Amino acid sequence: MKGELLLIAPFINCMKFFQQKLSSWLPQLDPQVWILGFGRFLSEVGTGFTLFYAPIFFVNQVGFSATAVGFALGSASISGIFGRILGGSLSDSSNWGRRRTLLLSAAVAAIASLVLASTITFPILILGNLLSGLGQGLYWPATEAVVADLTTPANRREAYALTRLADNLGLGTGIIFGGALVSTTGAYRALFLIDATSFMVFFVVIYLAIKETYQPLANASNLSAKSNWAIALSDRRLLVYVLVNIIFTTYTSQLHSTLPLYLRNFVSFNSTQGFTESTLSALFACHMAVAILFQLPIARVLKRFTHPHALIVSALIWAVAFSCVWFTGITPVSQLFWAIVAMSMFGLAIVSYTPSAAALVTELAPESQRGVYFSISSLCWAIGYFIGPPLGGWALDQSRVFVYSYWLGLAASVFLTIAILHYLNQLVYSSKKKQLF
């Protein structure tokens, strides 16, 4: 017996070593944050099935123009604005709260996917996107507020990085399997049915495992929803952040709406017109792999920076990524290599942006008004996705020279973004300094 113990002792010690290493590497968070991350993973698996392939399907299969599809995708922002306003107010309501808002968002999103699965005319396409925007609008203020409620300033940025990691893992998984399904069967409509199923599963996870986290402060005055919004909209720091966040979300929308069509229809590869769906799937899988691998490490590296300075790092990476997209289109050789570099840089840009942005909003917001502050932050996504897809769709309908130059214009806009972020850093720092005296 003693001899057997001696034989397995190295194995036991090795397991303890790796357990300690894993424990030190993973952030120490409330179990509900991990459960929410798992639910978000399931939801994003379904989204990955549709997000990357929807523009290609509606343009190349259903027969809509790129401008029409861009407009339809952008129309989700109209209902998204209403959803975000409603979602923020409901999340900060003691009569409703974060949990019920998340349940409502999952139900609406499932219905939207079913509508898009049946799309054959432009009005149905608009209706599906309006419902999708409403579901997304309800979702983001509530889910971001839940993470803020369950964390402390010391581990908050890593908590947001973890939930974004779950998003990216789910999105990447969905894109890979979606690409495989489309390549083998051509059944684009099945992607939307899978998306609807994922939202139904997300609904069940929230219902069974997530408790209500909203707790109004005992000494807080009983402010109305209108007063909460008035206070938030008078916060100059938040308003400056809104401006720069709209720019970032417009950048992100190009990755999801304009870039797939650009790589499919405007990049010559192996004497053919653009990359195939399977190649696009592999490229986006590369993008997701970079985002997944670097999400937590980058969150830890950027902890030494203020939130606005971390966003400046992200802005610089966005500029490099857009420049690589431009070069992918004009170079006569190595198009796939430059596309891989571009997608990898987009992955780094996003993982350096989203956790820092969410942590900054939590830092600005009073505890009892986090839902409204995150609602305003989420509205930036509605505005960015209202601007980005129609702008990108319009650009792709112009001459090829204009299409290629469009990406250089996006890269140049980063100079404006950096200037705004420098001003925001001064505002946040000065307000904190005043509070110390």
C-alpha positions as CSV (number, residue, x, y, z in Angstrom):
1,M,0.0,0.0,0.0
2,K,2.8,2.3,1.0
3,G,4.6,1.5,-2.3
4,E,1.4,2.4,-4.3
5,L,1.2,5.7,-2.5
6,L,4.8,6.5,-3.3
7,L,4.0,5.7,-7.0
8,I,1.0,8.0,-7.2
9,A,2.4,10.8,-4.9
10,P,4.1,12.6,-7.8
11,F,0.9,12.6,-9.7
12,I,-1.1,13.9,-6.7
13,N,1.5,16.7,-6.2
14,C,1.4,17.5,-9.9
15,M,-2.4,17.8,-9.8
16,K,-2.2,20.1,-6.7
17,F,0.3,22.3,-8.5
18,F,-1.9,22.7,-11.6
19,Q,-5.0,23.3,-9.4
20,Q,-3.2,26.1,-7.5
21,K,-1.9,27.6,-10.8
22,L,-5.4,27.4,-12.3
23,S,-6.9,29.0,-9.2
24,S,-4.4,31.8,-9.3
25,W,-4.9,32.4,-13.0
26,L,-8.7,32.5,-12.9
27,P,-10.4,35.5,-11.3
28,Q,-12.1,34.9,-7.9
29,L,-15.7,35.8,-8.6
30,D,-19.2,35.3,-7.3
31,P,-20.6,31.9,-8.7
32,Q,-23.5,33.8,-10.3
33,V,-21.0,35.6,-12.6
34,W,-19.8,32.2,-13.8
35,I,-23.4,31.0,-14.3
36,L,-24.3,34.2,-16.2
37,G,-21.1,33.6,-18.3
38,F,-22.3,30.1,-19.2
39,G,-25.7,31.4,-20.2
40,R,-24.1,34.1,-22.3
41,F,-22.0,31.4,-24.0
42,L,-25.1,29.4,-25.0
43,S,-26.8,32.5,-26.3
44,E,-23.8,33.6,-28.3
45,V,-23.5,30.1,-29.9
46,G,-26.8,30.8,-31.6
47,T,-25.8,34.4,-32.5
48,G,-22.6,33.1,-34.1
49,F,-24.7,31.0,-36.4
50,T,-26.3,34.1,-37.9
51,L,-24.3,37.2,-37.2
52,F,-21.5,36.6,-39.7
53,Y,-23.6,34.9,-42.4
54,A,-26.8,37.0,-42.3
55,P,-25.5,39.8,-44.7
56,I,-24.2,37.2,-47.1
57,F,-27.5,35.2,-47.0
58,F,-29.8,38.2,-47.5
59,V,-27.7,39.7,-50.3
60,N,-26.5,36.6,-52.3
61,Q,-29.3,34.1,-51.6
62,V,-32.5,36.2,-51.0
63,G,-31.5,38.9,-53.5
64,F,-31.6,42.2,-51.5
65,S,-29.0,44.9,-52.4
66,A,-26.1,45.5,-50.0
67,T,-27.6,49.0,-49.2
68,A,-31.0,47.4,-48.4
69,V,-29.5,44.8,-46.1
70,G,-27.4,47.5,-44.4
71,F,-30.5,49.6,-43.9
72,A,-32.4,46.6,-42.4
73,L,-29.5,45.7,-40.1
74,G,-29.3,49.3,-39.0
75,S,-33.1,49.4,-38.4
76,A,-32.5,47.2,-35.4
77,S,-31.0,50.2,-33.7
78,I,-34.3,52.1,-33.9
79,S,-36.1,49.5,-31.6
80,G,-32.7,49.0,-29.9
81,I,-32.8,52.6,-28.6
82,F,-36.3,52.1,-27.1
83,G,-35.2,48.7,-25.7
84,R,-32.1,50.2,-24.0
85,I,-34.1,53.0,-22.5
86,L,-36.7,50.6,-21.2
87,G,-34.1,48.0,-20.2
88,G,-32.2,50.6,-18.1
89,S,-35.3,51.8,-16.4
90,L,-36.7,48.3,-15.7
91,S,-33.3,47.2,-14.4
92,D,-33.3,50.0,-11.8
93,S,-36.8,49.4,-10.7
94,S,-37.5,47.6,-7.5
95,N,-40.8,46.4,-9.0
96,W,-39.1,44.7,-12.0
97,G,-35.3,44.4,-11.6
98,R,-32.4,42.9,-13.6
99,R,-33.5,39.3,-13.7
100,R,-37.0,39.9,-15.2
101,T,-35.4,42.3,-17.7
102,L,-33.0,39.5,-18.8
103,L,-35.9,37.0,-19.1
104,L,-37.9,39.4,-21.3
105,S,-34.9,40.1,-23.5
106,A,-34.3,36.4,-24.1
107,A,-38.0,35.8,-25.1
108,V,-38.1,38.7,-27.5
109,A,-34.8,37.7,-29.1
110,A,-36.1,34.1,-29.7
111,I,-39.1,35.5,-31.5
112,A,-37.0,37.7,-33.6
113,S,-34.9,34.8,-34.8
114,L,-38.0,32.9,-35.8
115,V,-39.2,35.9,-37.8
116,L,-35.8,36.2,-39.6
117,A,-35.9,32.4,-40.4
118,S,-39.1,33.0,-42.4
119,T,-37.9,36.2,-44.2
120,I,-38.8,36.3,-47.9
121,T,-39.7,40.0,-48.3
122,F,-38.1,43.2,-47.2
123,P,-40.9,44.2,-44.7
124,I,-40.4,40.8,-42.9
125,L,-36.6,41.5,-42.8
126,I,-37.2,44.8,-41.2
127,L,-39.6,43.3,-38.7
128,G,-37.2,40.6,-37.7
129,N,-34.4,43.2,-37.2
130,L,-36.7,45.5,-35.2
131,L,-37.5,42.7,-32.8
132,S,-33.9,41.6,-32.6
133,G,-32.9,45.2,-31.8
134,L,-35.5,45.3,-29.0
135,G,-34.2,42.1,-27.5
136,Q,-30.6,43.3,-27.6
137,G,-31.6,46.6,-26.1
138,L,-33.3,45.0,-23.1
139,Y,-30.4,42.7,-22.6
140,W,-27.3,44.8,-22.3
141,P,-28.2,47.2,-19.5
142,A,-29.4,44.4,-17.3
143,T,-26.6,41.9,-17.9
144,E,-23.9,44.6,-17.4
145,A,-25.6,45.8,-14.2
146,V,-25.7,42.2,-12.8
147,V,-22.0,41.9,-13.2
148,A,-21.4,45.2,-11.6
149,D,-23.7,44.3,-8.6
150,L,-21.8,41.0,-8.1
151,T,-18.2,42.4,-8.2
152,T,-15.9,44.8,-6.5
153,P,-13.6,47.5,-8.1
154,A,-10.6,45.2,-7.7
155,N,-12.0,42.3,-9.8
156,R,-14.6,44.1,-11.9
157,R,-12.5,44.5,-15.1
158,E,-11.6,40.8,-15.0
159,A,-15.3,39.9,-14.4
160,Y,-16.2,41.8,-17.5
161,A,-13.3,40.2,-19.3
162,L,-14.7,36.8,-18.3
163,T,-18.2,37.4,-19.5
164,R,-16.7,38.7,-22.8
165,L,-14.6,35.6,-23.0
166,A,-17.9,33.5,-22.7
167,D,-19.4,35.7,-25.4
168,N,-16.4,35.2,-27.7
169,L,-16.2,31.4,-27.0
170,G,-19.9,31.1,-27.9
171,L,-19.7,33.4,-30.9
172,G,-16.6,31.5,-32.3
173,T,-18.3,28.1,-31.7
174,G,-21.4,29.3,-33.5
175,I,-19.5,30.8,-36.5
176,I,-17.4,27.6,-36.9
177,F,-20.4,25.2,-36.9
178,G,-22.5,27.7,-38.9
179,G,-19.9,27.8,-41.6
180,A,-19.7,24.0,-41.6
181,L,-23.5,23.8,-41.9
182,V,-23.7,26.3,-44.7
183,S,-20.8,24.8,-46.6
184,T,-22.2,21.3,-46.5
185,T,-26.0,21.9,-46.8
186,G,-26.5,25.5,-47.9
187,A,-29.3,25.7,-45.3
188,Y,-29.0,29.3,-44.2
189,R,-32.5,29.5,-42.7
190,A,-31.6,26.7,-40.3
191,L,-29.1,29.1,-38.7
192,F,-31.8,31.3,-37.5
193,L,-33.8,28.4,-36.0
194,I,-30.6,27.4,-34.1
195,D,-30.3,31.0,-32.9
196,A,-33.9,31.0,-31.6
197,T,-33.2,27.7,-29.7
198,S,-30.1,29.2,-28.0
199,F,-32.1,32.1,-26.7
200,M,-34.7,29.7,-25.3
201,V,-32.0,27.9,-23.4
202,F,-30.6,31.2,-22.2
203,F,-34.0,32.0,-20.8
204,V,-34.1,28.7,-18.9
205,V,-30.6,29.3,-17.4
206,I,-31.6,32.8,-16.1
207,Y,-34.9,31.5,-14.7
208,L,-33.3,28.7,-12.8
209,A,-29.9,30.0,-11.7
210,I,-29.8,33.8,-11.6
211,K,-31.2,35.7,-8.6
212,E,-32.3,39.3,-8.5
213,T,-29.2,41.5,-7.7
214,Y,-30.8,44.9,-7.6
215,Q,-30.7,46.4,-4.1
216,P,-31.6,50.0,-3.7
217,L,-29.5,51.9,-1.2
218,A,-31.2,52.2,2.2
219,N,-30.3,55.9,2.5
220,A,-31.0,56.7,-1.2
221,S,-33.8,59.1,-2.0
222,N,-36.7,57.6,-3.9
223,L,-35.9,58.9,-7.3
224,S,-38.3,58.4,-10.3
225,A,-37.0,56.9,-13.5
226,K,-37.2,60.3,-15.1
227,S,-35.0,61.8,-12.3
228,N,-32.5,58.9,-12.7
229,W,-32.1,59.7,-16.4
230,A,-31.8,63.5,-15.8
231,I,-29.0,62.9,-13.3
232,A,-27.1,60.6,-15.7
233,L,-27.5,63.0,-18.7
234,S,-26.1,65.9,-16.6
235,D,-22.9,63.9,-16.0
236,R,-20.4,65.5,-18.4
237,R,-17.9,62.6,-18.0
238,L,-20.6,60.2,-19.1
239,L,-21.6,62.3,-22.1
240,V,-18.0,62.5,-23.3
241,Y,-17.7,58.7,-22.9
242,V,-20.9,58.3,-25.0
243,L,-19.3,60.2,-27.9
244,V,-16.2,58.1,-27.9
245,N,-18.2,54.9,-27.4
246,I,-20.4,55.6,-30.4
247,I,-17.2,55.7,-32.5
248,F,-16.0,52.4,-31.0
249,T,-19.3,50.7,-31.7
250,T,-19.4,52.0,-35.2
251,Y,-16.0,50.4,-35.7
252,T,-17.3,47.1,-34.3
253,S,-20.3,47.2,-36.6
254,Q,-18.0,47.2,-39.6
255,L,-16.5,43.9,-38.5
256,H,-19.9,42.2,-38.3
257,S,-21.7,43.8,-41.3
258,T,-19.4,45.4,-43.9
259,L,-16.3,43.2,-43.6
260,P,-17.9,39.8,-44.6
261,L,-19.2,41.3,-47.8
262,Y,-16.0,43.1,-48.5
263,L,-13.9,39.9,-48.1
264,R,-16.5,37.9,-50.2
265,N,-17.0,40.3,-53.1
266,F,-14.0,42.7,-53.3
267,V,-10.9,40.6,-52.5
268,S,-9.3,38.6,-55.3
269,F,-8.0,35.3,-54.0
270,N,-6.6,32.5,-56.1
271,S,-8.0,34.0,-59.3
272,T,-11.5,34.0,-57.9
273,Q,-13.8,36.7,-56.7
274,G,-13.4,36.8,-52.9
275,F,-13.0,34.3,-50.1
276,T,-15.5,31.3,-49.9
277,E,-17.9,30.9,-47.0
278,S,-15.7,28.2,-45.5
279,T,-12.6,30.5,-45.7
280,L,-14.6,33.3,-44.1
281,S,-15.6,30.9,-41.4
282,A,-11.9,30.0,-40.8
283,L,-10.9,33.7,-40.8
284,F,-13.5,34.6,-38.2
285,A,-12.6,31.5,-36.2
286,C,-9.0,32.9,-36.1
287,H,-10.4,36.2,-34.9
288,M,-12.3,34.5,-32.2
289,A,-9.3,32.4,-31.2
290,V,-7.2,35.5,-30.7
291,A,-10.0,37.1,-28.7
292,I,-10.4,34.0,-26.5
293,L,-6.7,33.5,-25.8
294,F,-6.0,37.1,-25.0
295,Q,-9.2,38.2,-23.3
296,L,-8.0,37.6,-19.7
297,P,-4.3,38.3,-20.2
298,I,-5.0,41.7,-21.8
299,A,-7.4,42.6,-19.0
300,R,-4.7,42.0,-16.5
301,V,-2.0,43.9,-18.5
302,L,-4.4,46.9,-18.9
303,K,-5.1,47.1,-15.2
304,R,-2.0,49.3,-14.8
305,F,-3.7,52.0,-17.1
306,T,-6.6,54.2,-16.4
307,H,-9.7,53.2,-18.3
308,P,-9.5,56.0,-20.9
309,H,-5.8,55.2,-21.5
310,A,-6.7,51.5,-21.9
311,L,-9.2,52.6,-24.6
312,I,-6.5,54.6,-26.3
313,V,-4.5,51.4,-26.7
314,S,-7.6,49.8,-28.2
315,A,-8.1,52.7,-30.6
316,L,-4.5,52.3,-31.9
317,I,-5.1,48.6,-32.5
318,W,-8.3,49.4,-34.4
319,A,-6.3,51.7,-36.7
320,V,-3.8,48.9,-37.5
321,A,-6.7,46.4,-38.2
322,F,-8.5,48.7,-40.6
323,S,-5.2,49.4,-42.4
324,C,-4.6,45.7,-42.8
325,V,-8.1,45.3,-44.3
326,W,-7.3,48.0,-46.9
327,F,-4.0,46.2,-47.8
328,T,-5.8,42.9,-48.1
329,G,-7.9,44.4,-50.9
330,I,-5.2,46.1,-52.9
331,T,-2.3,43.6,-52.6
332,P,-1.9,41.2,-55.6
333,V,-0.4,38.4,-53.4
334,S,-0.7,37.0,-49.8
335,Q,-4.3,38.2,-49.4
336,L,-5.1,35.4,-47.0
337,F,-2.1,36.2,-44.8
338,W,-3.1,39.9,-44.5
339,A,-6.7,38.9,-43.9
340,I,-5.6,36.7,-41.0
341,V,-3.5,39.6,-39.6
342,A,-6.5,41.9,-39.9
343,M,-8.8,39.5,-38.2
344,S,-6.3,38.9,-35.4
345,M,-5.9,42.6,-34.8
346,F,-9.6,43.0,-34.6
347,G,-9.7,40.4,-31.9
348,L,-7.1,42.3,-29.9
349,A,-8.9,45.6,-30.5
350,I,-12.2,44.2,-29.1
351,V,-10.8,42.5,-26.0
352,S,-8.9,45.7,-25.1
353,Y,-12.1,47.8,-25.6
354,T,-15.1,46.1,-24.0
355,P,-14.0,45.3,-20.5
356,S,-12.4,48.7,-20.0
357,A,-15.5,50.5,-21.3
358,A,-17.8,48.5,-19.0
359,A,-15.6,49.0,-16.0
360,L,-15.4,52.8,-16.7
361,V,-19.2,53.0,-16.8
362,T,-19.4,51.2,-13.4
363,E,-16.9,53.7,-12.0
364,L,-18.9,56.6,-13.2
365,A,-22.4,55.3,-12.1
366,P,-23.9,55.6,-8.6
367,E,-24.8,52.1,-7.4
368,S,-28.6,52.7,-7.5
369,Q,-28.4,54.0,-11.0
370,R,-26.2,51.4,-12.8
371,G,-29.1,50.3,-15.0
372,V,-29.6,53.7,-16.4
373,Y,-25.9,54.4,-16.9
374,F,-25.5,51.1,-18.7
375,S,-28.6,51.8,-20.7
376,I,-27.0,55.0,-21.9
377,S,-23.7,53.2,-22.6
378,S,-25.7,50.5,-24.5
379,L,-27.5,53.1,-26.5
380,C,-24.1,53.8,-28.1
381,W,-24.3,50.4,-29.6
382,A,-27.7,51.1,-31.0
383,I,-26.4,54.4,-32.5
384,G,-23.1,52.8,-33.7
385,Y,-25.0,50.0,-35.4
386,F,-27.5,52.5,-36.9
387,I,-24.6,54.4,-38.4
388,G,-22.2,51.6,-39.3
389,P,-24.1,49.0,-41.4
390,P,-25.9,51.6,-43.7
391,L,-22.6,53.5,-44.1
392,G,-20.7,50.4,-44.9
393,G,-23.4,49.1,-47.2
394,W,-23.4,52.4,-49.1
395,A,-19.6,52.4,-49.3
396,L,-19.6,48.9,-50.9
397,D,-22.1,50.0,-53.6
398,Q,-19.5,52.7,-54.8
399,S,-16.5,52.3,-57.0
400,R,-13.8,49.8,-56.1
401,V,-11.3,52.6,-55.4
402,F,-13.7,54.2,-53.0
403,V,-14.4,50.8,-51.3
404,Y,-10.7,50.3,-50.7
405,S,-10.1,53.9,-49.5
406,Y,-13.1,53.5,-47.1
407,W,-10.9,51.4,-44.7
408,L,-8.1,54.0,-44.7
409,G,-10.7,56.6,-43.7
410,L,-11.8,54.5,-40.7
411,A,-8.1,54.1,-39.7
412,A,-7.6,57.9,-39.9
413,S,-10.6,58.6,-37.7
414,V,-8.7,57.0,-34.8
415,F,-6.8,60.3,-34.3
416,L,-10.1,62.0,-33.3
417,T,-10.9,59.1,-31.0
418,I,-7.6,59.4,-29.2
419,A,-8.1,63.2,-28.7
420,I,-11.5,62.6,-27.1
421,L,-10.1,59.9,-24.8
422,H,-7.3,62.2,-23.6
423,Y,-10.0,64.8,-22.7
424,L,-12.1,62.1,-21.0
425,N,-9.1,61.0,-18.9
426,Q,-8.6,64.6,-17.7
427,L,-12.3,64.8,-16.8
428,V,-12.3,61.6,-14.8
429,Y,-9.0,62.4,-13.0
430,S,-9.9,65.9,-12.1
431,S,-13.3,64.9,-10.7
432,K,-11.7,62.2,-8.6
433,K,-9.0,64.7,-7.4
434,K,-11.8,67.1,-6.3
435,Q,-13.5,64.4,-4.3
436,L,-10.3,63.9,-2.2
437,F,-10.4,67.5,-0.9
